[in-house]
Amino acid sequence: MTPTPRPGPAHPPPADPPASTPAGGGARSARVVGVNDAAGTGGAAETGGPVRIGGEMEVGGTVGVGGVVGTDSAVVTGGAVRVGGAVEVGGAPGIGGVVGVRGSGGAVGVRAVGGSGARMRRVAVLAVAVALAVTACGGGAVPVDRVDVRSVERPQPVGVEVNPPTSTGATAAVPPCDPTASLRPAGKPTPGLMPAGTTMRAIQDRGRLIAGVDQNTFLFGFRDPTTNALTGFDIDRVREIAAAIFGDPDRVQFKVITSAERVDALKRGDVDIVVRTMTATCARWADINFSAIYYTAGQRVLVEKSSPITAVDQLGGKRVCAAKGSTSITKLRDSPAPPDLLAVDNWSDCLVLLQQGQVTAISTDDTILVGMAAQDPNVKMVGPRFTEEPYGIGIPKQSEDMVRFVNAVLEDSIRTGSWTASHNRWLDGSGQPANPPVARYRD
């Protein structure tokens, strides 16, 4: 059907501004013609595209388009340009049609449906202007100053050291000793009634036991993700000591420390005890005291399940992770086939490095490795134990009365079955029987 002509205004219509774009799409001028003029009704007046008054109007031109732009739509490089959606100008009746700027292969058109001629003209010109502005910004620009990246260093935990010096206690010559022999218990006073002048009374008067522990060793000292509370086999030992002093296992201030900080924390008096998978050695005995042995571990190797490594003697020249200040580093350095050592602050950092492929293996006490294997089913322990690691509770050198008190607490824990219950809860999957070590004393 031919549309009914409408009379035009008494004055000539103003010329519409040209629409153009920068180079990059072969732009040509596009003008809106005859929007306010009756001329061309029922026909098509074109400047780069047909114009139909009272019906569908398109103003076309060739524009280089470099991306998809849309109201309420994504921006995608390399497609057509659309400025789409319902357009309303001042809420006036008849200006509610769909206005779009479309380009396919560089062609741009403006579509307007409904509305008066003047308003349609303004909407159409606005849409063309938006499209051309978008084209100018996104038309095939090439980034400058490109960087030729050939390799990137993979991120590592803070404080990583390669082949660090050995540091397990005193630096002077260490006389031979039996590191598993402690001081004999001297009885256990009633909780809340510690004898005057003792280390335990000073702790009681303070109102809390201060314990250096770990929060990154699964099964021994770690944070329960559901409660955020510290828990594990070592944490159970701390709570037993607190209960023996106060009658309350929760009267504890935990201080999280690294393996390398254990001895120094005791020497400075920052903590009353350290319960953190710490091997009793003669070198450490020179600086601090130890309780009787409360657990015996052994060093082994952890690798990816796909690894061909089966024993420590196959690690020569390969990168292996261990914690700073641990006996594990010393034992690996003294191995017949010494590896390239990477030392970290926490054992959990070793697991991340193994998962990222930055180390071939982790080597430390099997109790710690069991926790890692429980966290990651893609790793495995290999080879037999090649060391013995007797764990003792670290106590300041001057606090011999505290050593005897802690040993009485450990004896009581073993006698009552608390030690066995704790082992079964945390270490049942370690492969080691729930047999507490036999206490040895040097006096």
C-alpha positions as CSV (number, residue, x, y, z in Angstrom):
1,M,0.0,0.0,0.0
2,T,1.2,3.5,-0.9
3,P,1.4,5.8,2.2
4,T,-0.8,8.8,2.3
5,P,1.1,12.1,1.5
6,R,1.3,14.7,4.2
7,P,1.9,18.4,3.6
8,G,5.3,19.8,4.5
9,P,6.1,22.9,6.5
10,A,6.0,26.4,5.0
11,H,9.8,26.9,5.5
12,P,12.5,24.8,3.9
13,P,13.9,22.1,6.2
14,P,17.3,22.6,7.8
15,A,20.0,20.6,6.3
16,D,21.1,17.6,8.4
17,P,24.8,17.3,9.4
18,P,26.9,14.8,7.5
19,A,27.8,11.6,9.2
20,S,31.3,10.3,8.7
21,T,33.9,8.2,10.5
22,P,37.7,8.1,10.5
23,A,39.6,5.8,8.1
24,G,39.4,2.2,8.8
25,G,36.1,1.3,7.2
26,G,35.8,3.2,3.9
27,A,33.4,5.8,5.3
28,R,31.1,7.9,3.1
29,S,28.7,10.7,4.0
30,A,25.2,9.8,5.1
31,R,22.5,12.4,5.4
32,V,18.9,12.3,6.6
33,V,16.9,13.7,3.7
34,G,13.2,14.7,3.6
35,V,12.3,14.1,7.2
36,N,10.4,17.4,7.4
37,D,9.5,17.6,3.8
38,A,6.6,16.1,2.0
39,A,8.7,15.5,-1.0
40,G,9.5,11.8,-1.4
41,T,6.4,10.6,0.3
42,G,5.5,7.3,-1.1
43,G,8.9,7.0,-2.6
44,A,12.5,6.9,-1.6
45,A,14.9,9.8,-1.3
46,E,18.4,8.6,-0.7
47,T,21.7,9.9,0.4
48,G,23.5,6.7,1.0
49,G,20.2,4.9,1.6
50,P,16.4,5.1,1.2
51,V,14.2,7.4,3.3
52,R,10.5,6.6,3.8
53,I,8.3,9.1,5.5
54,G,5.6,7.7,7.8
55,G,7.1,4.3,7.6
56,E,10.4,2.8,8.0
57,M,13.4,5.2,7.6
58,E,16.9,4.1,6.9
59,V,19.9,6.4,6.5
60,G,22.8,4.4,5.2
61,G,26.4,4.8,4.5
62,T,29.5,2.7,4.5
63,V,31.3,2.9,7.8
64,G,34.2,0.8,9.0
65,V,32.9,-0.9,12.1
66,G,35.2,-2.5,14.6
67,G,33.1,-4.0,17.3
68,V,29.7,-4.8,18.6
69,V,28.3,-2.1,20.8
70,G,24.9,-2.4,22.3
71,T,22.8,-1.0,25.1
72,D,22.0,-3.9,27.3
73,S,24.4,-6.1,25.3
74,A,28.1,-7.0,25.3
75,V,30.9,-5.4,23.5
76,V,32.7,-7.8,21.1
77,T,35.5,-6.9,18.8
78,G,35.1,-7.7,15.2
79,G,31.4,-7.6,14.5
80,A,28.6,-5.2,13.6
81,V,27.8,-2.1,15.5
82,R,24.3,-1.8,17.0
83,V,23.0,0.9,19.2
84,G,19.8,-0.8,20.1
85,G,16.9,-0.8,22.4
86,A,13.8,1.2,23.0
87,V,14.4,4.9,22.7
88,E,12.2,7.5,24.3
89,V,12.8,11.2,23.9
90,G,11.3,13.1,26.7
91,G,8.6,10.6,27.0
92,A,6.7,12.2,24.0
93,P,4.1,10.1,22.3
94,G,5.1,8.5,19.1
95,I,8.8,8.4,19.9
96,G,9.0,4.9,21.3
97,G,10.1,2.9,18.3
98,V,13.1,0.8,17.9
99,V,16.2,2.9,16.9
100,G,19.2,1.0,15.8
101,V,22.4,1.6,14.0
102,R,23.5,-1.5,12.2
103,G,26.5,-2.3,10.2
104,S,27.3,-5.5,8.3
105,G,30.5,-5.5,6.4
106,G,30.8,-1.8,7.0
107,A,27.2,-0.7,6.0
108,V,25.5,1.4,8.6
109,G,21.8,2.1,8.7
110,V,19.4,3.9,11.0
111,R,16.0,2.5,11.6
112,A,13.1,4.3,13.3
113,V,9.6,3.0,13.5
114,G,6.7,5.4,14.4
115,G,6.7,9.0,15.7
116,S,6.5,12.4,14.1
117,G,8.9,13.5,11.4
118,A,10.9,16.1,13.4
119,R,11.3,13.8,16.4
120,M,12.2,10.9,14.2
121,R,14.8,13.0,12.5
122,R,16.4,13.9,15.8
123,V,16.4,10.3,17.0
124,A,17.8,9.1,13.8
125,V,20.6,11.7,13.7
126,L,21.4,11.0,17.4
127,A,21.7,7.2,16.6
128,V,24.0,7.9,13.6
129,A,26.2,10.1,15.7
130,V,26.5,7.5,18.4
131,A,27.4,4.8,15.8
132,L,30.0,7.0,14.2
133,A,31.6,7.9,17.6
134,V,31.8,4.2,18.5
135,T,33.3,3.5,15.1
136,A,35.9,6.1,15.6
137,C,36.9,4.6,19.0
138,G,36.9,0.9,18.0
139,G,37.8,0.8,14.4
140,G,40.6,-1.7,14.1
141,A,43.1,0.0,16.4
142,V,46.3,-1.9,16.9
143,P,48.0,-1.8,20.4
144,V,51.4,-0.1,20.5
145,D,54.5,-0.9,22.4
146,R,53.9,-4.7,22.5
147,V,56.1,-6.6,24.8
148,D,57.7,-9.8,23.5
149,V,57.2,-12.1,26.5
150,R,59.2,-15.3,26.1
151,S,59.1,-16.6,29.7
152,V,57.6,-15.7,33.0
153,E,58.9,-16.6,36.5
154,R,56.3,-18.7,38.3
155,P,55.2,-17.2,41.6
156,Q,56.7,-18.7,44.8
157,P,55.8,-18.3,48.5
158,V,57.3,-15.4,50.4
159,G,60.7,-16.2,51.9
160,V,61.7,-19.1,49.7
161,E,65.4,-19.9,49.9
162,V,67.4,-22.1,47.6
163,N,69.9,-24.4,49.3
164,P,69.7,-22.6,52.7
165,P,72.3,-23.0,55.5
166,T,71.6,-25.6,58.1
167,S,70.1,-24.1,61.3
168,T,68.8,-26.6,63.9
169,G,70.0,-25.0,67.2
170,A,73.3,-24.2,68.7
171,T,76.2,-23.3,66.4
172,A,79.0,-24.3,68.8
173,A,80.3,-27.9,69.1
174,V,77.5,-30.1,70.5
175,P,78.4,-32.8,73.0
176,P,76.9,-36.2,72.5
177,C,73.7,-36.9,74.3
178,D,70.6,-39.0,74.4
179,P,68.0,-36.5,73.0
180,T,65.1,-38.7,74.0
181,A,65.9,-38.6,77.7
182,S,64.2,-35.9,79.7
183,L,63.8,-34.9,83.3
184,R,61.8,-37.2,85.6
185,P,58.3,-36.0,86.7
186,A,58.0,-34.6,90.2
187,G,54.2,-35.0,90.7
188,K,51.2,-33.0,89.4
189,P,49.6,-30.4,91.7
190,T,45.9,-29.9,91.8
191,P,44.7,-27.7,88.9
192,G,44.4,-24.1,90.0
193,L,46.7,-24.6,93.0
194,M,50.2,-24.4,91.5
195,P,53.0,-24.1,94.1
196,A,54.2,-20.6,94.8
197,G,57.4,-19.6,93.1
198,T,57.1,-22.1,90.2
199,T,56.9,-21.5,86.5
200,M,53.4,-23.1,86.6
201,R,52.2,-20.6,89.3
202,A,53.5,-17.7,87.2
203,I,51.4,-19.1,84.2
204,Q,48.4,-19.5,86.5
205,D,48.7,-16.0,87.8
206,R,48.8,-14.7,84.3
207,G,45.6,-16.5,83.5
208,R,46.6,-18.3,80.4
209,L,49.2,-20.7,78.9
210,I,51.1,-19.3,75.9
211,A,51.9,-22.0,73.4
212,G,53.8,-21.8,70.1
213,V,52.1,-24.0,67.6
214,D,51.5,-24.5,63.9
215,Q,48.3,-23.8,61.9
216,N,49.4,-25.2,58.6
217,T,50.2,-28.9,59.3
218,F,47.1,-30.9,58.7
219,L,46.4,-33.5,61.5
220,F,48.9,-32.0,63.9
221,G,48.2,-28.3,64.1
222,F,45.7,-26.6,61.7
223,R,42.6,-24.5,61.6
224,D,39.3,-26.3,61.4
225,P,37.6,-24.6,58.3
226,T,34.2,-24.9,59.9
227,T,35.0,-23.4,63.3
228,N,38.3,-21.6,62.6
229,A,39.6,-23.2,65.8
230,L,43.1,-24.6,66.0
231,T,43.0,-28.4,66.3
232,G,45.1,-31.5,65.8
233,F,47.3,-34.0,67.6
234,D,49.7,-31.3,68.9
235,I,46.9,-29.0,69.9
236,D,45.5,-31.8,72.0
237,R,48.8,-31.9,74.0
238,V,48.6,-28.2,74.6
239,R,45.1,-28.4,75.9
240,E,46.0,-31.2,78.3
241,I,48.7,-29.0,79.8
242,A,46.3,-26.1,80.2
243,A,43.8,-28.3,81.9
244,A,46.4,-29.5,84.3
245,I,47.3,-25.9,85.3
246,F,43.9,-24.3,85.3
247,G,41.4,-27.1,85.2
248,D,40.3,-25.6,81.9
249,P,41.7,-26.8,78.5
250,D,40.7,-23.5,76.8
251,R,42.9,-21.2,79.0
252,V,45.4,-21.0,76.2
253,Q,46.9,-18.3,74.0
254,F,48.1,-19.8,70.8
255,K,51.0,-18.2,69.0
256,V,51.5,-19.4,65.4
257,I,55.2,-19.8,64.6
258,T,57.2,-21.3,61.8
259,S,59.6,-24.2,62.1
260,A,62.6,-21.8,62.1
261,E,61.1,-19.7,64.9
262,R,60.6,-22.5,67.5
263,V,63.9,-22.4,69.4
264,D,64.2,-18.6,69.3
265,A,60.6,-18.1,70.6
266,L,61.5,-20.2,73.7
267,K,64.9,-18.5,74.2
268,R,63.3,-15.0,74.1
269,G,60.5,-16.1,76.4
270,D,57.8,-15.3,73.9
271,V,56.0,-18.6,74.7
272,D,55.9,-21.1,77.7
273,I,56.0,-24.2,75.5
274,V,56.3,-25.1,71.8
275,V,54.3,-28.1,70.6
276,R,55.0,-28.1,66.8
277,T,56.3,-31.5,65.5
278,M,59.7,-30.6,66.9
279,T,62.4,-33.3,66.8
280,A,64.5,-33.4,70.0
281,T,68.2,-33.2,69.0
282,C,71.4,-32.7,71.0
283,A,71.9,-29.4,69.2
284,R,68.5,-28.1,70.3
285,W,69.0,-29.4,73.9
286,A,72.0,-27.0,74.1
287,D,69.5,-24.1,73.8
288,I,66.2,-25.4,75.2
289,N,64.8,-28.2,77.2
290,F,62.5,-31.0,76.0
291,S,59.8,-33.0,77.5
292,A,59.7,-36.8,77.3
293,I,59.1,-38.0,73.7
294,Y,55.3,-37.9,72.9
295,Y,55.5,-39.2,69.3
296,T,58.1,-40.8,67.0
297,A,58.0,-40.1,63.3
298,G,60.3,-40.8,60.4
299,Q,61.4,-38.9,57.3
300,R,60.1,-40.1,53.9
301,V,59.4,-38.7,50.4
302,L,56.2,-37.3,48.8
303,V,55.8,-37.1,45.0
304,E,53.1,-36.9,42.4
305,K,51.3,-40.2,41.7
306,S,52.7,-40.2,38.2
307,S,56.3,-39.7,39.4
308,P,58.8,-42.6,38.8
309,I,60.6,-41.6,42.1
310,T,60.5,-44.5,44.6
311,A,63.2,-43.6,47.2
312,V,65.2,-40.7,48.5
313,D,68.4,-41.8,46.7
314,Q,66.7,-41.0,43.4
315,L,66.4,-37.3,44.3
316,G,70.1,-36.4,43.5
317,G,70.2,-33.0,41.6
318,K,66.4,-32.7,41.6
319,R,64.6,-29.8,43.4
320,V,63.1,-30.9,46.7
321,C,61.1,-28.8,49.2
322,A,61.5,-28.8,53.0
323,A,60.8,-26.3,55.8
324,K,63.4,-23.9,57.0
325,G,65.0,-24.8,60.4
326,S,63.9,-28.4,60.1
327,T,66.0,-31.5,60.6
328,S,64.7,-32.6,57.2
329,I,67.0,-30.2,55.4
330,T,70.0,-31.5,57.2
331,K,69.2,-35.1,56.5
332,L,68.6,-34.3,52.8
333,R,71.9,-32.4,52.5
334,D,73.7,-35.4,54.1
335,S,72.1,-37.8,51.7
336,P,74.4,-39.9,49.4
337,A,72.5,-38.2,46.5
338,P,71.9,-34.7,47.8
339,P,69.0,-32.8,46.0
340,D,68.7,-29.2,45.1
341,L,66.9,-27.8,48.2
342,L,64.1,-25.3,48.3
343,A,63.3,-24.1,51.8
344,V,60.0,-22.5,52.8
345,D,58.5,-21.2,56.0
346,N,55.5,-23.6,56.2
347,W,55.0,-27.2,55.0
348,S,51.8,-26.1,53.2
349,D,53.9,-24.0,50.9
350,C,55.8,-27.2,49.9
351,L,52.5,-28.8,48.8
352,V,51.6,-25.9,46.6
353,L,55.0,-25.9,45.0
354,L,54.7,-29.7,44.3
355,Q,51.2,-29.1,42.8
356,Q,52.6,-26.4,40.5
357,G,55.4,-28.6,39.3
358,Q,58.1,-26.3,40.8
359,V,59.6,-29.1,42.9
360,T,60.0,-32.9,42.2
361,A,59.3,-34.0,45.7
362,I,58.8,-33.0,49.4
363,S,60.7,-34.7,52.1
364,T,60.0,-34.5,55.8
365,D,58.4,-36.5,58.6
366,D,55.9,-39.1,57.4
367,T,53.3,-37.7,59.9
368,I,53.4,-34.4,58.1
369,L,53.3,-36.1,54.7
370,V,50.3,-38.1,55.7
371,G,48.4,-34.9,56.2
372,M,49.4,-33.6,52.7
373,A,48.3,-36.9,51.1
374,A,45.0,-36.6,52.9
375,Q,44.5,-33.1,51.3
376,D,45.6,-34.0,47.8
377,P,44.7,-37.4,46.3
378,N,47.1,-36.9,43.4
379,V,50.2,-37.3,45.6
380,K,51.8,-40.4,47.3
381,M,54.4,-41.3,49.8
382,V,57.3,-43.4,48.6
383,G,60.2,-45.3,50.1
384,P,60.8,-46.4,53.7
385,R,61.6,-44.2,56.6
386,F,65.3,-43.2,56.5
387,T,65.4,-41.3,59.8
388,E,63.8,-41.4,63.2
389,E,62.2,-38.2,64.4
390,P,61.4,-38.2,68.2
391,Y,59.0,-35.3,69.0
392,G,59.3,-33.5,72.3
393,I,57.6,-30.5,73.7
394,G,60.0,-27.5,73.8
395,I,60.4,-25.6,77.1
396,P,62.7,-22.7,78.0
397,K,66.1,-23.8,79.4
398,Q,65.6,-22.2,82.8
399,S,62.2,-23.8,83.4
400,E,63.2,-27.3,84.6
401,D,60.2,-27.4,87.0
402,M,57.9,-26.9,83.9
403,V,59.7,-29.8,82.2
404,R,59.0,-32.2,85.1
405,F,55.4,-30.9,85.3
406,V,54.8,-31.5,81.5
407,N,56.2,-35.0,81.8
408,A,53.8,-35.8,84.6
409,V,50.9,-34.5,82.3
410,L,52.2,-36.8,79.4
411,E,52.4,-39.8,81.7
412,D,48.8,-39.1,82.9
413,S,47.6,-38.8,79.3
414,I,49.1,-42.1,78.3
415,R,47.8,-43.9,81.5
416,T,44.2,-42.6,81.1
417,G,44.0,-43.4,77.4
418,S,43.7,-39.7,76.3
419,W,46.9,-40.1,74.1
420,T,45.5,-43.2,72.4
421,A,42.1,-41.5,71.7
422,S,43.9,-38.5,70.2
423,H,46.0,-40.7,68.0
424,N,43.0,-42.6,66.8
425,R,41.2,-39.4,66.0
426,W,44.0,-37.7,64.0
427,L,46.6,-40.3,63.0
428,D,44.6,-43.5,62.5
429,G,45.3,-43.3,58.7
430,S,49.1,-42.8,59.2
431,G,49.9,-46.5,59.0
432,Q,51.5,-46.4,62.5
433,P,50.1,-48.2,65.5
434,A,48.7,-46.2,68.4
435,N,51.6,-47.1,70.6
436,P,52.9,-44.2,72.7
437,P,56.7,-44.0,73.1
438,V,58.2,-45.3,76.3
439,A,59.4,-42.4,78.4
440,R,63.2,-42.1,79.1
441,Y,64.7,-39.9,81.8
442,R,68.2,-38.7,82.4
443,D,68.0,-38.5,86.2
